[in-house]
């Protein structure tokens, strides 16, 4: 996952949408589109089989952002920071 440009741009876009007060929005989304079959409501890219909800890449990016926030708040060391 690390270094994947398709995840990296999503992570940066999600981080940019975080409120300055440090709170976490109920829906962490790049574009915040209305749900629609066959389209990711976060990035807008198509999804196979008319699926609803975030695409896999947006889910992975959301997890990375949330793990970063949890680590910042709780003093966790990211796996990358472990020797």
Helices and strands as residue ranges (DSSP letters): H 5-16, G 48-50, H 56-74, G 79-81
